[in-house]
C-alpha cells in the first residue's frame, strides 16, 4: 500500500512514521511530504532513507492513503485536492472535524461509520480522544448526562518550539546556562501552569475547550451529553492528563465500572491505592493505551463518577489513532 505522510518532518509526522513501522502497516511505498522549505530533506523509515517531496508530487504519486499532520491551513487547502485524486486522507488537524460530511473517528468507538466514499476522515483532538476512549463503555452502560473535565496537557501538544522553550528554561533554572530558544507561549512554562490552550472565543472558553465539547458529542453520536472543559498547559513532556467527572442518568456499581474499563479496548486500569499506583504521564510515554485510575464515586452528586485519565498525546492522541483508522480502512477494503 502506498502511504503518504504529510508533515513528515514535524513532531506528529515523525511519530506517524514510527507508529507505521512499529505496527507493521503494509507500506509498499512511503511518500514523505512537507512544506517547500523541507523538500529534499531525508527522513528514515524502517532503516531506509526517503526524500521529502512537495504536495503536487505527492498527489502525482497516487498514494492509497495520506496521513496529514501539517496544520489546519494546509489541510483546508490540500485535503480536498488529495481527495479529488481518489486518495483517502486521514487528517490530524481541526480543519474538518466538525464538518457534518466528514467522519470524526476513534476506531475503538465509531469506526463503523466509515465507508469507501469517505475521502477525508478527521482525527479528533488529542484531549478528546483519551477522554472518550474511557467514556464510551460507561456511557453505553449508564448513559452519561454531563461531563466536567480539567486537562493537564504536555508541551508536546504545542510542538517543537514549546519543547525547546521548556528545555531552555529548565536548563537556565537548573544549570544556570542560557540556551537559545523562541517563546512558544506568552509566559514561561517551566515552574508554571498556563490556563489557556489555543485562542479565546466570545464565550470565554478557549478553542481547545470547545473542541472537547463539540467533538465528544459527534464521536459518541449523542448531542444530549453536556460537556464543560478547562484546558491547561503544564511543564511536562510525554502525555496529557485529565480529571474527568461524569454524571450518569443511571446509578452504577464501582466494581462493574472497573470491569467495564478493564475490558474496554485500548484502556489500561492503573488504580491500586494501597501501593500508590495511578496513571502518570511518565508511565504513558511511548505507549498507545489510555490509562485510567483514581476511580471513585463523586460523593457530592448522585450517579456521578471521578476518573483520572492519562495518555501519550503524540501517540493515541494523534499518530496512533490516525494509523488505526488507516488499519481499519485497509482491513475492511475501504481503500
C-alpha positions in Angstrom: 0.0 0.0 0.0 1.3 3.4 -1.0 1.3 5.7 2.1 1.9 9.5 2.2 2.7 11.2 5.5 2.1 14.9 5.1 4.0 16.9 7.7 6.6 14.1 7.9 9.3 16.3 9.5 7.1 17.6 12.4 6.6 16.1 15.8 3.4 14.2 14.9 4.6 13.3 11.4 7.8 11.8 12.8 5.7 9.9 15.3 3.4 8.6 12.5 6.4 7.2 10.7 7.5 5.5 14.0 4.0 4.0 14.6 3.6 2.8 11.0 6.9 0.9 11.4 6.1 -0.5 14.9 2.6 -1.7 13.8 4.0 -3.2 10.6 1.4 -1.3 8.5 1.7 -2.8 4.9 3.7 0.1 3.3 4.9 -0.8 -0.1 5.9 2.8 -0.9 6.4 5.6 1.5 5.9 9.2 0.4 7.1 11.7 3.0 5.6 15.2 2.3 6.3 18.6 3.8 6.5 22.3 3.0 8.6 23.6 0.2 11.4 24.5 2.6 11.7 20.9 3.7 11.6 19.4 0.2 14.8 17.3 -0.5 15.4 16.6 3.2 15.5 13.0 4.2 13.5 11.0 6.7 14.2 7.4 7.8 11.6 4.6 7.8 12.5 1.0 8.6 16.2 1.7 8.0 15.7 3.3 4.6 16.0 7.0 3.9 13.4 8.7 1.8 13.5 12.2 0.3 10.8 14.6 1.3 8.6 15.8 -1.6 6.1 18.6 -2.1 2.3 18.4 -2.3 1.9 18.3 -6.1 4.5 15.5 -6.3 2.7 13.6 -3.5 -0.6 13.7 -5.4 1.1 12.6 -8.6 2.5 9.6 -6.7 -1.1 8.4 -6.2 -0.9 7.1 -2.6 -3.7 4.9 -1.3 -3.9 6.9 1.9 -2.4 10.2 3.1 -1.9 10.8 6.8 -2.0 14.6 7.3 -0.4 16.4 10.2 0.6 19.8 8.8 -1.9 22.2 10.4 -5.4 23.4 9.6 -4.5 25.8 6.8 -2.6 23.1 4.9 -5.4 20.6 5.4 -8.1 23.1 4.3 -6.2 23.8 1.1 -4.8 20.4 0.2 -7.0 17.6 1.7 -9.7 18.3 -1.0 -7.1 18.1 -3.7 -5.8 14.7 -2.5 -9.4 13.5 -2.1 -10.3 14.7 -5.7 -7.4 12.5 -6.9 -9.0 9.5 -5.2 -6.6 9.5 -2.2 -8.1 8.8 1.2 -7.0 11.5 3.7 -6.8 10.9 7.5 -6.4 14.5 8.8 -5.0 15.3 12.2 -5.8 19.0 12.2 -9.0 20.6 13.4 -10.0 21.7 9.9 -12.6 19.0 9.1 -13.6 17.7 12.5 -17.0 19.4 12.8 -17.9 19.2 9.1 -21.1 17.2 9.0 -20.0 15.4 5.9 -16.7 14.3 7.4 -16.5 11.3 9.9 -14.7 12.1 13.2 -13.3 8.7 14.2 -11.8 7.0 17.3 -11.6 3.4 16.0 -12.5 1.7 19.3 -15.7 3.7 19.4 -17.2 4.5 16.0 -15.1 3.1 13.1 -18.3 1.6 11.8 -19.3 5.0 10.4 -16.6 4.7 7.7 -17.3 3.8 4.1 -15.3 3.7 0.9 -16.8 7.0 -0.1 -15.2 8.9 2.8 -12.1 10.5 1.2 -11.5 12.9 4.1 -11.6 11.4 7.6 -10.9 13.6 10.7 -8.7 12.5 13.6 -10.1 14.1 16.8 -8.3 16.4 19.2 -5.8 14.6 21.5 -7.5 15.5 24.7 -10.9 14.4 23.3 -9.6 11.0 22.1 -8.3 9.8 25.5 -11.4 11.0 27.3 -13.9 9.3 25.0 -12.0 6.0 24.9 -12.6 5.8 28.7 -16.1 7.3 28.5 -17.5 5.0 25.8 -18.1 1.8 27.7 -19.5 3.7 30.7 -21.8 5.8 28.5 -23.2 2.7 26.9 -23.9 1.1 30.4 -25.2 4.1 32.3 -25.9 7.0 29.9 -23.6 10.0 30.6 -25.6 13.2 31.1 -22.9 15.7 31.9 -19.1 15.8 31.9 -16.8 18.2 33.7 -13.2 17.9 32.5 -10.0 19.7 33.5 -6.9 18.9 31.5 -3.2 18.9 32.3 -1.6 19.0 28.9 2.0 18.3 27.8 4.0 20.9 25.9 4.5 18.4 23.1 0.9 19.2 22.1 2.1 22.6 21.0 5.1 21.4 19.0 8.9 21.5 18.8 9.0 25.2 19.7 7.3 24.6 23.0 9.6 21.7 23.8 12.6 23.9 23.1 11.2 26.7 25.4 10.7 24.3 28.3 14.1 22.7 27.9 15.8 26.1 27.6 14.0 27.4 30.7 14.8 24.3 32.6 18.5 24.4 31.7 18.7 28.0 32.8 16.9 27.2 36.1 18.9 24.0 36.9 22.3 24.6 35.4 22.4 28.4 35.2 23.0 28.1 31.4 21.4 30.2 28.7 20.2 28.2 25.6 18.8 29.9 22.6 15.1 29.3 22.2 12.0 31.1 21.0 8.9 31.6 23.2 6.1 29.3 22.1 4.0 30.8 24.9 3.4 34.3 26.1 4.7 33.3 29.5 7.4 30.9 30.9 6.1 27.3 31.1 8.8 25.8 33.4 7.7 26.1 37.0 4.4 27.5 35.8 0.9 26.5 34.6 -0.9 28.3 31.8 -4.7 28.1 31.8 -5.0 28.7 28.1 -4.7 26.3 25.1 -5.5 27.9 21.7 -7.3 31.2 21.4 -10.1 32.6 23.5 -13.6 32.6 21.9 -16.5 35.0 22.5 -18.0 32.8 25.3 -14.8 33.0 27.4 -13.8 29.4 26.6 -10.7 28.6 24.5 -10.9 26.8 21.1 -9.4 23.7 22.7 -12.1 23.6 25.4 -14.9 23.9 22.8 -13.2 21.2 20.7 -13.7 18.8 23.6 -17.4 19.9 24.0 -18.3 19.5 20.3 -16.2 16.6 19.3 -17.3 14.4 22.2 -21.0 14.8 21.1 -20.1 13.9 17.5 -17.9 10.9 18.3 -20.4 9.5 20.9 -23.3 10.2 18.5 -25.2 11.9 21.3 -25.9 15.6 21.2 -27.6 15.4 24.7 -24.3 14.9 26.5 -23.4 18.2 28.2 -19.7 18.9 28.5 -17.7 21.7 30.1 -13.9 21.8 29.9 -11.0 23.8 31.3 -7.7 23.0 29.4 -4.4 23.8 30.9 -0.8 23.6 29.7 1.7 22.2 32.2 5.5 21.8 32.1 5.7 18.1 31.2 6.5 16.0 28.1 5.1 12.7 27.3 1.4 12.8 27.8 -1.8 14.6 28.7 -3.7 14.0 32.0 -7.3 14.7 32.7 -9.6 14.9 35.7 -12.9 13.8 34.5 -16.2 14.0 36.4 -19.1 12.2 34.8 -22.8 12.4 35.9 -24.9 9.5 34.6 -28.6 9.0 34.1 -28.4 5.7 35.9 -26.6 4.6 39.1 -23.6 2.3 38.8 -21.7 -0.2 40.8 -18.0 0.6 41.2 -16.9 -3.0 40.7 -18.8 -3.1 37.5 -17.3 0.3 36.4 -13.8 -1.2 36.9 -14.7 -4.3 35.0 -16.1 -2.3 32.1 -12.9 -0.2 31.9 -10.6 -3.2 32.3 -12.3 -5.0 29.4 -12.6 -1.9 27.2 -10.5 -1.8 24.0 -7.5 0.5 24.4 -7.9 1.0 28.1 -5.5 0.0 30.9 -6.7 0.4 34.5 -3.9 1.5 36.9 -5.7 2.0 40.2 -4.0 0.5 43.3 -4.3 3.0 46.1 -2.6 0.8 48.7 0.6 0.9 46.6 0.1 4.4 45.3 -0.3 3.2 41.7 -2.1 5.6 39.4 -1.6 6.8 35.9 1.1 9.4 35.3 2.4 10.9 32.0 5.9 9.4 32.5 4.2 5.9 32.5 2.1 6.6 29.4 5.1 7.9 27.4 5.5 6.0 24.1 2.5 3.8 24.9 -0.7 3.5 22.8 -3.2 2.8 25.6 -5.4 5.2 27.6 -4.6 4.7 31.3 -7.4 5.2 33.9 -7.1 5.4 37.6 -8.4 7.2 40.8 -11.8 5.6 40.0 -14.2 6.8 42.7 -17.7 7.9 43.3 -18.4 11.6 43.5 -19.9 11.9 46.9 -21.3 15.4 46.2 -23.6 14.3 43.4 -25.9 11.3 42.8 -24.8 8.9 40.0 -21.5 10.7 39.5 -18.0 9.3 39.0 -14.5 10.7 39.1 -11.7 9.4 36.8 -8.1 10.3 36.2 -7.2 9.7 32.5 -3.7 9.8 31.0 -2.4 9.1 27.5 0.5 9.9 25.2 -0.8 12.8 23.2 1.6 12.2 20.3 0.6 8.5 20.0 -3.0 7.7 20.8 -3.8 11.4 20.8 -2.6 11.8 17.3 -0.3 9.4 15.3 -1.6 6.0 16.6 -5.2 7.0 16.2 -4.6 8.0 12.6 -2.8 4.8 11.8 -5.5 2.8 13.5 -8.0 4.5 11.2 -5.9 3.5 8.2 -5.6 -0.1 9.5 -9.4 -0.3 9.7 -9.8 1.1 6.2 -7.3 -1.5 4.9 -8.8 -4.4 6.8 -12.2 -3.6 5.5 -11.2 -3.0 1.9 -12.3 0.7 2.1 -9.1 2.0 0.4 
